[in-house]
């Protein structure tokens, strides 16, 4: 099995409803996102999937989030835009985009800071 990973980042604001700490207030993060795909076949030139394709997909998904107020996005209207929910959202969006490609999403890791991250996977 081959595992391919790409990373990118975006900036956005949110607040955590029902949370008693400082994050209940409007604030922002510069999130870093790492997506890992799994593929068990190589093409005729020995590639599982072109990194350019993976980077473009991630850029498109993160472009929808960049410089937004996450609480206003349809996906987060009924759930808090926590890093946990954000990692699942990106995972599901990536999974939907891969239907025609020979790879599956293994995991999405979202860093809300240099020292704090969460990983979502079906494994």
C-alpha positions in Angstrom: 0.0 0.0 0.0 1.3 3.5 -0.9 0.4 6.5 1.3 0.6 9.9 -0.3 0.4 13.1 1.8 0.0 16.7 1.0 -0.3 19.7 3.2 -1.8 23.2 2.9 -3.2 25.9 5.1 -6.1 28.4 5.4 -7.2 31.1 7.8 -10.7 31.4 9.2 -12.7 32.6 12.1 -15.1 30.7 14.4 -16.6 30.4 17.8 -17.5 27.4 19.8 -21.1 27.4 21.0 -21.7 25.8 24.4 -18.0 26.0 25.3 -17.1 27.7 28.6 -13.6 28.7 27.8 -12.1 31.6 25.8 -13.0 29.9 22.5 -16.7 30.7 23.0 -15.7 34.1 21.7 -15.1 34.9 18.1 -11.5 34.2 17.2 -9.4 32.8 14.3 -6.8 30.3 13.5 -4.3 29.7 10.7 -5.1 26.1 10.2 -2.7 23.6 8.6 -4.2 20.6 7.0 -2.5 17.3 6.0 -4.4 14.8 3.9 -3.1 11.3 3.5 -4.4 9.0 0.7 -3.9 5.3 0.2 -3.4 3.6 -3.1 -2.4 0.0 -3.9 -1.7 0.3 -7.6 0.8 2.3 -9.7 0.2 3.6 -13.2 2.4 2.8 -16.2 5.1 5.2 -15.1 5.2 4.1 -11.5 3.0 6.7 -9.8 0.1 6.0 -7.5 -1.4 9.5 -8.1 0.0 12.8 -9.3 0.8 15.0 -6.3 -0.4 17.9 -8.4 -3.9 16.4 -8.6 -4.0 15.9 -4.8 -2.7 19.4 -4.1 -5.3 20.9 -6.5 -8.2 19.1 -4.8 -7.0 20.2 -1.3 -6.6 23.8 -2.5 -10.1 23.8 -3.9 -11.6 22.5 -0.6 -9.6 24.8 1.6 -10.4 27.7 -0.7 -14.1 27.3 0.4 -13.0 27.7 4.0 -10.3 30.4 3.7 -11.1 33.7 5.2 -14.6 32.6 6.2 -16.6 32.6 9.3 -17.0 28.8 9.7 -20.1 29.0 11.9 -22.0 30.4 8.9 -21.1 27.6 6.5 -24.0 25.1 5.9 -22.1 22.1 7.2 -21.5 23.9 10.6 -25.0 25.3 11.1 -25.9 22.3 13.3 -22.5 21.4 14.6 -19.7 23.3 16.2 -16.8 24.1 13.9 -14.3 22.4 16.2 -11.0 21.0 14.7 -12.6 17.6 15.1 -15.6 18.5 12.9 -13.4 20.4 10.5 -11.2 17.4 9.9 -14.2 15.2 9.2 -15.7 17.9 6.9 -12.4 18.0 4.9 -12.2 14.2 4.9 -15.8 13.8 3.5 -15.2 16.5 0.8 -12.0 14.9 -0.3 -13.6 11.5 -0.3 -16.4 12.7 -2.6 -13.8 14.3 -4.9 -11.9 11.0 -5.3 -14.7 8.9 -6.7 -13.0 8.7 -10.2 -9.5 8.3 -8.9 -7.6 5.1 -7.9 -7.1 6.2 -4.3 -8.9 6.5 -1.0 -8.7 9.0 1.8 -6.8 7.5 4.8 -6.8 10.5 7.1 -7.1 14.2 7.5 -5.0 15.9 10.2 -6.0 19.5 11.1 -3.6 21.6 13.2 -5.2 24.6 14.9 -1.8 25.6 16.2 1.8 24.5 16.0 1.2 22.2 19.0 -2.4 21.0 18.7 -3.9 18.8 16.0 -6.7 16.3 15.5 -6.8 13.4 12.9 -10.0 12.0 11.4 -10.0 8.7 9.6 -12.3 5.7 9.0 -9.5 3.3 10.1 
